[in-house]
Amino acid sequence: MSKDYQKKTARTSVRGRDQVPVPVPVVPDVVSVAMDEIVADVREGLLALAVGAGLQVMAAMMAADVDALCGPRGRHDPERAATRHGTEAGSVTLGGRRVPVRRPRVRAVDVAGSSRELPVASYEAFTGTELLGRKAMEQMLGGLSSRRYRLGLEPVGDHVAAVATSTSKSTISRRFVKATEHALADLMGADLTGLDLVAFMVDGVHFADHVCVVALGITIDGTKVPLAIEEGSTENTTLVTSLIVGLRERGLDVTRPVLAVLDGSKALRRAVLDVFDHPVIARCQLHKIRNVRDRLPDTLRTVVEKRIRKAYHAPSALAAQADLQVLAAELDKTHPGAAASLREGLEETLTVLRLGIPPTLARTLRSTNAIESMIGICREHAKNVKNWKNGTMALRWAAAGMLEAGKQFRRVNGHLHLPALRAALDAETNASGQTVGPLAHHEDSNAA
């Protein structure tokens, strides 16, 4: 075996107990391109011309790899341990498709006289299929159906497009399923050790008859992090508890105080109290407004909503609570259902105001809009799906959408105030670790 090859295979990967060399492609210093073979591509655009030239460069790289393994052609080397073994049909990945090529074969001869195939580094690099899976997921999450997949591919020239494969509807569908399975596994298997959460949100996303419960965290530096997903309802205490317990088992620190922004579901609240050591519950103000509006006639909805919003922006939590109690008393006789809805969890709807969170950050934490924005991205990606076969399919699509949403996230508005929020949350717990304020009062009233 040539010294050049030994030098370029210094890196190794472990497969079981064997040390398998990982060859590094040899890049020639100079490559000559036969322009007469790609002159037709000029008329089809610069990209088609570049593809034609690129295929020739790849062929030159494979030839250089063979030379590094076997030595220059026509020069006998009695000490060489590898020999050329002709070529065979192969294929490489090119812009979301597979393109057929002739790949060289090289065999190593050991002392006993038997031989084994050696990898050609450049071919191994270009033949990988990971890019195909990513391309399929990008195209379909972007709204392009598997039937129309070819329309989203780059124009690489008529000759290359005519011989390309792996673009059929069934192939793209299988590839997308595999890619979204990996996305779901990545989401649910991510290590959460060291993730310093200051706020936590849980909500549900509907895909036809299927519901997925999703969790989102906000770290101390303002980064929004998709955390987990389960198939089921937010009203299922066992399921939601299992989701949050899974976060703890993946390394999430649940011992520090955290602001849990919830939509009012009793199951969500119970699960958060059961798993987190020091949760501070904040009810979504927008959900509360919608719940009250739904119990009022059209003539009163706008007026009552304005009064509730004004109370939520009062100078203090005590002033807001007084205004809302006055409003509830006014609604008692004519619309007792709306009054009861307004009083239910009233103190928890004022948690953000009571903690003294500055207005810029309060806009993010007074509602579940942050997680609903992520849910909206999931729905947008899946808007063209008409046939939801099962819950597993919903999980795969939702997980892929959550990871895509994570790439679009910006830090929350007012993130510079998050350390102050952490200090306020710490002040909400006493030395024994029991939560004080509305949460403790609520538990005390239940005990009574």
C-alpha positions in Angstrom: 0.0 0.0 0.0 1.4 3.4 -0.9 2.8 5.8 1.7 0.4 8.5 0.4 -2.6 6.4 1.2 -1.2 5.5 4.7 -0.8 9.2 5.4 -4.3 10.0 4.3 -6.0 7.3 6.3 -4.6 8.3 9.7 -8.1 8.9 11.1 -10.1 5.8 12.1 -13.6 5.0 13.2 -14.6 2.3 15.5 -17.2 -0.3 14.3 -17.7 -2.9 17.0 -14.3 -4.2 17.9 -12.6 -3.4 14.6 -10.7 -0.3 13.7 -11.8 0.6 10.2 -9.8 3.2 8.3 -11.7 6.2 7.1 -10.0 7.4 3.9 -9.8 11.1 3.1 -10.5 12.1 -0.6 -7.4 13.1 -2.6 -7.9 16.5 -4.2 -5.8 16.9 -7.4 -3.8 20.2 -7.7 -5.0 20.7 -11.3 -8.0 19.2 -13.1 -8.6 19.5 -16.9 -12.2 19.8 -18.0 -13.2 18.6 -21.5 -15.3 21.5 -22.7 -16.5 19.6 -25.8 -18.4 17.2 -23.4 -20.3 20.1 -21.7 -20.7 22.6 -24.5 -24.4 21.7 -24.7 -24.8 22.6 -21.0 -23.9 26.2 -21.8 -27.2 26.8 -23.5 -29.0 25.5 -20.4 -27.5 27.9 -17.9 -24.6 28.4 -15.7 -25.8 25.8 -13.1 -26.0 23.0 -15.8 -22.5 24.0 -17.0 -21.2 23.8 -13.4 -22.8 20.4 -12.9 -21.2 19.0 -16.1 -17.8 20.3 -15.0 -18.3 19.1 -11.5 -19.0 15.5 -12.6 -15.7 15.6 -14.5 -13.9 16.9 -11.4 -15.4 14.1 -9.3 -14.1 11.6 -11.8 -10.7 13.1 -11.6 -10.8 12.9 -7.8 -11.8 9.2 -7.9 -8.9 8.6 -10.3 -6.5 10.4 -7.9 -7.8 8.2 -5.0 -7.1 5.1 -7.0 -3.6 6.3 -7.7 -3.0 7.0 -4.0 -4.2 3.4 -3.2 -2.5 1.5 -6.1 0.2 3.8 -7.3 0.4 5.4 -10.8 -1.1 3.3 -13.6 1.6 1.5 -15.7 4.3 1.5 -13.0 4.8 -1.8 -11.4 5.3 -1.7 -7.6 6.0 -5.1 -6.1 5.4 -3.8 -2.6 1.9 -2.4 -3.2 -0.9 -4.1 -1.3 -3.8 -2.8 -3.5 -4.7 -3.3 -7.2 -7.2 -1.9 -9.6 -10.2 -4.0 -10.1 -12.0 -2.3 -13.0 -15.2 -0.2 -12.6 -18.9 -0.9 -12.0 -22.2 1.1 -12.1 -22.7 3.4 -9.2 -24.6 6.6 -8.3 -24.0 9.8 -6.5 -26.2 12.4 -4.9 -26.8 15.6 -6.9 -29.3 18.2 -5.8 -32.0 15.9 -4.4 -31.6 13.2 -7.0 -29.3 10.2 -7.7 -27.1 10.4 -10.8 -25.5 7.2 -12.3 -21.7 7.2 -12.6 -19.0 4.6 -13.2 -17.2 4.0 -10.0 -13.7 2.5 -9.8 -13.0 -0.6 -7.7 -9.9 -1.3 -5.7 -9.0 -4.5 -3.9 -6.3 -5.1 -1.3 -4.4 -8.4 -1.3 -3.2 -9.7 2.0 -0.4 -12.2 2.8 -2.7 -15.2 2.5 -3.6 -14.3 -1.0 -7.3 -13.4 -0.4 -8.5 -10.0 -1.3 -11.0 -7.5 0.0 -12.7 -4.4 -1.4 -11.2 -1.0 -0.4 -13.3 2.1 -0.3 -12.6 4.9 -2.7 -12.8 8.0 -0.5 -14.3 10.5 -3.0 -17.0 8.1 -4.2 -17.9 7.4 -0.6 -18.2 11.1 0.1 -20.4 11.8 -2.9 -22.6 8.7 -2.7 -24.1 9.5 0.8 -27.9 9.7 1.0 -28.2 12.0 4.0 -28.6 15.0 1.8 -31.5 13.3 0.0 -33.4 13.0 3.2 -32.8 16.6 4.2 -33.9 17.8 0.7 -37.1 15.7 0.8 -38.0 17.1 4.2 -37.3 20.7 3.2 -39.4 20.4 0.1 -42.4 18.8 1.7 -42.3 21.1 4.8 -42.2 23.9 2.3 -45.5 22.8 0.9 -44.4 20.8 -2.2 -46.1 17.4 -2.5 -44.2 14.2 -3.2 -45.8 14.2 -6.7 -44.4 17.6 -7.5 -41.0 17.0 -5.9 -39.1 17.3 -9.2 -40.4 20.8 -9.7 -38.4 22.0 -6.7 -35.1 20.6 -7.9 -32.3 22.7 -9.4 -32.0 22.8 -13.3 -28.9 20.6 -13.7 -29.2 20.1 -17.5 -31.4 17.9 -19.6 -28.9 15.1 -20.0 -28.4 14.8 -16.2 -32.1 15.1 -15.5 -32.9 12.4 -18.0 -30.8 9.8 -16.3 -31.4 10.9 -12.7 -33.3 8.6 -10.3 -34.8 8.6 -6.8 -37.4 11.3 -7.6 -40.5 9.2 -7.8 -43.5 9.8 -5.4 -43.0 6.6 -3.5 -39.3 7.2 -3.1 -39.8 10.7 -1.8 -42.5 9.6 0.6 -40.3 6.8 2.1 -37.4 9.3 2.4 -39.6 11.9 4.1 -40.9 9.3 6.5 -37.4 8.3 7.4 -36.3 11.9 7.8 -39.2 12.8 10.1 -38.6 9.7 12.2 -35.1 11.0 12.7 -36.4 14.4 13.6 -38.8 12.9 16.2 -36.0 10.8 17.6 -33.7 13.9 17.7 -36.3 16.0 19.5 -37.2 13.4 22.1 -33.6 12.2 22.6 -31.9 15.6 23.0 -29.9 16.0 26.2 -31.4 18.7 28.4 -28.6 18.7 31.0 -27.4 22.3 31.5 -30.5 23.9 30.0 -31.3 26.7 32.4 -35.1 27.3 32.0 -36.7 30.3 33.4 -40.1 29.8 31.7 -42.0 26.8 30.5 -45.1 26.4 28.3 -47.2 23.5 27.2 -50.1 23.4 24.7 -51.8 21.2 22.2 -51.7 21.2 18.4 -54.5 19.5 16.3 -54.0 17.6 13.1 -57.4 16.4 11.9 -58.6 14.0 14.6 -55.2 13.8 16.3 -53.9 16.0 19.1 -50.2 16.4 20.0 -49.1 18.0 23.3 -45.9 20.1 22.8 -43.6 21.7 25.3 -41.5 24.9 24.8 -38.9 26.3 27.2 -37.4 29.8 27.5 -33.8 29.8 28.8 -32.2 32.5 31.0 -30.6 34.1 27.9 -34.0 34.4 26.1 -33.6 31.4 23.7 -36.8 29.5 22.9 -36.2 25.7 22.9 -38.6 23.1 21.6 -38.5 20.4 24.3 -40.9 17.5 23.7 -44.0 16.1 22.1 -46.6 13.5 23.0 -49.7 12.3 21.2 -52.8 12.9 23.3 -54.9 15.6 25.0 -53.8 18.4 27.3 -56.7 17.3 29.5 -55.0 13.9 30.2 -53.1 14.4 33.4 -51.2 11.1 33.1 -50.0 11.9 29.6 -48.9 15.4 30.4 -47.2 14.3 33.5 -45.4 11.6 31.5 -44.2 14.3 29.0 -42.8 16.5 31.8 -41.2 13.5 33.7 -39.5 12.6 30.4 -37.9 16.1 30.4 -36.6 15.5 33.9 -35.2 12.1 32.9 -33.4 13.7 30.0 -31.5 15.9 32.4 -33.7 19.0 32.8 -33.2 20.7 36.1 -36.6 20.9 37.8 -35.3 22.0 41.2 -35.1 25.7 40.3 -38.1 28.0 40.3 -39.7 28.3 36.9 -42.6 30.3 35.5 -45.1 27.9 33.9 -47.4 29.8 31.5 -50.5 27.6 30.9 -53.8 28.0 29.2 -55.9 27.0 32.2 -56.0 23.2 31.7 -56.3 21.5 35.1 -54.3 18.5 33.8 -51.4 20.8 32.8 -51.5 22.6 36.1 -51.5 19.3 38.1 -48.6 17.9 36.0 -46.5 21.0 36.5 -47.1 21.0 40.3 -46.3 17.2 40.5 -42.9 17.4 38.6 -41.4 20.8 39.1 -40.2 21.5 42.7 -40.9 25.2 42.7 -43.3 26.2 39.8 -45.0 29.6 39.7 -48.2 29.3 37.6 -49.2 32.1 35.3 -52.5 31.7 33.5 -52.6 32.9 29.9 -54.5 36.2 29.9 -55.7 35.8 26.3 -57.2 32.5 27.0 -59.0 34.0 30.0 -60.4 36.9 27.8 -61.6 34.4 25.2 -63.3 32.3 27.9 -65.1 35.2 29.3 -66.2 36.6 25.9 -67.6 33.2 24.9 -70.1 33.5 27.8 -71.3 36.9 26.9 -73.7 38.3 24.2 -72.2 40.1 21.2 -73.3 43.5 22.6 -71.2 43.2 25.7 -68.1 41.3 24.5 -66.1 44.4 23.3 -66.9 46.4 26.4 -66.0 43.7 28.8 -62.9 42.8 26.9 -61.6 46.4 27.1 -62.2 46.5 30.8 -60.3 43.2 31.4 -57.4 44.3 29.2 -57.2 47.6 31.1 -57.1 45.8 34.4 -54.3 43.5 33.2 -52.3 46.7 32.5 -53.0 48.3 35.9 -50.1 49.7 38.0 -50.1 46.8 40.4 -51.6 43.3 40.8 -53.8 44.5 43.7 -55.3 47.3 41.6 -55.9 44.9 38.8 -57.5 42.3 41.1 -59.8 45.0 42.5 -60.9 46.1 39.1 -61.6 42.5 37.9 -63.6 41.7 41.1 -65.8 44.8 40.5 -66.4 43.7 37.0 -67.2 40.1 38.1 -69.7 41.5 40.7 -71.4 43.6 37.9 -71.8 40.4 35.8 -73.1 38.2 38.6 -76.8 38.9 38.1 -77.0 39.1 34.3 -74.3 36.7 33.2 -73.2 34.5 36.1 -71.3 32.1 33.8 -69.0 34.9 32.6 -68.5 36.2 36.2 -67.5 32.7 37.4 -65.1 32.3 34.5 -63.5 35.6 35.3 -63.1 34.7 39.0 -61.7 31.2 38.2 -57.9 31.4 38.5 -58.0 35.2 38.7 -54.9 35.5 40.8 -52.8 33.3 38.5 -53.8 35.5 35.5 -52.1 38.4 37.4 -48.8 36.5 38.2 -46.8 38.4 35.5 -48.0 41.7 36.9 -47.4 40.7 40.5 -43.8 39.6 39.7 -43.1 43.1 38.4 -42.0 42.0 35.0 -41.1 44.9 32.7 -43.7 45.5 29.9 -41.3 44.4 27.1 -40.9 40.9 28.6 -44.4 40.9 30.0 -45.8 40.9 26.5 -44.2 37.5 25.9 -45.1 35.9 29.2 -48.6 37.2 29.8 -49.9 34.7 27.2 -49.0 31.4 25.5 -48.3 33.2 22.2 -44.7 32.0 22.1 -45.7 28.3 21.9 -48.7 29.1 19.8 -46.4 30.7 17.3 -44.4 27.4 17.1 -47.7 25.5 16.7 -48.6 27.8 13.9 -45.4 27.0 12.1 -46.1 23.3 12.5 -49.6 23.8 11.0 -48.3 25.8 8.2 -45.8 23.1 7.2 -48.6 20.5 7.3 -51.3 22.5 5.6 -51.3 20.4 2.4 -51.7 17.0 4.2 -55.2 15.8 3.6 -55.0 12.2 4.9 -53.8 11.8 8.4 -53.3 8.1 8.8 -52.5 7.7 12.5 -51.0 9.4 15.5 -47.5 8.4 14.6 -47.8 10.4 11.4 -49.0 13.5 13.3 -46.1 13.1 15.7 -43.6 13.0 12.9 -44.9 16.0 11.2 -45.2 18.0 14.4 -41.7 17.1 15.5 -40.3 18.1 12.1 -42.2 21.4 12.3 -41.0 22.1 15.8 -37.3 21.6 14.7 -37.9 23.9 11.7 -39.5 26.5 14.0 -36.5 26.3 16.3 -34.3 27.4 13.4 -36.5 30.5 12.9 -36.7 31.5 16.6 -35.3 34.7 17.8 -34.6 35.6 21.4 -37.7 36.8 23.2 -38.4 40.5 23.5 -37.1 41.9 26.8 -34.7 39.0 27.3 -32.3 41.3 29.2 -34.9 41.3 32.0 -34.9 37.5 32.4 -32.2 37.6 35.2 -34.6 39.9 37.1 -37.4 37.5 36.5 -35.2 34.7 37.9 -34.7 36.8 41.0 -38.4 37.4 41.4 -39.1 33.7 41.0 -36.5 33.0 43.7 -38.3 35.5 46.0 -41.5 33.5 45.4 -40.2 30.6 47.3 -39.3 30.5 51.0 -36.4 28.8 52.7 -38.4 25.5 52.9 -38.9 25.5 49.2 -42.7 26.1 49.4 -44.2 28.4 46.9 -45.8 31.5 48.2 -48.3 33.9 46.7 -51.3 32.9 44.5 -50.1 29.4 44.1 -49.8 28.7 47.9 -53.1 30.5 48.5 -54.8 28.2 46.0 -53.4 25.1 47.6 -54.4 26.3 51.0 -57.9 27.0 49.9 -58.1 23.4 48.4 -56.9 22.0 51.7 -59.5 23.9 53.6 
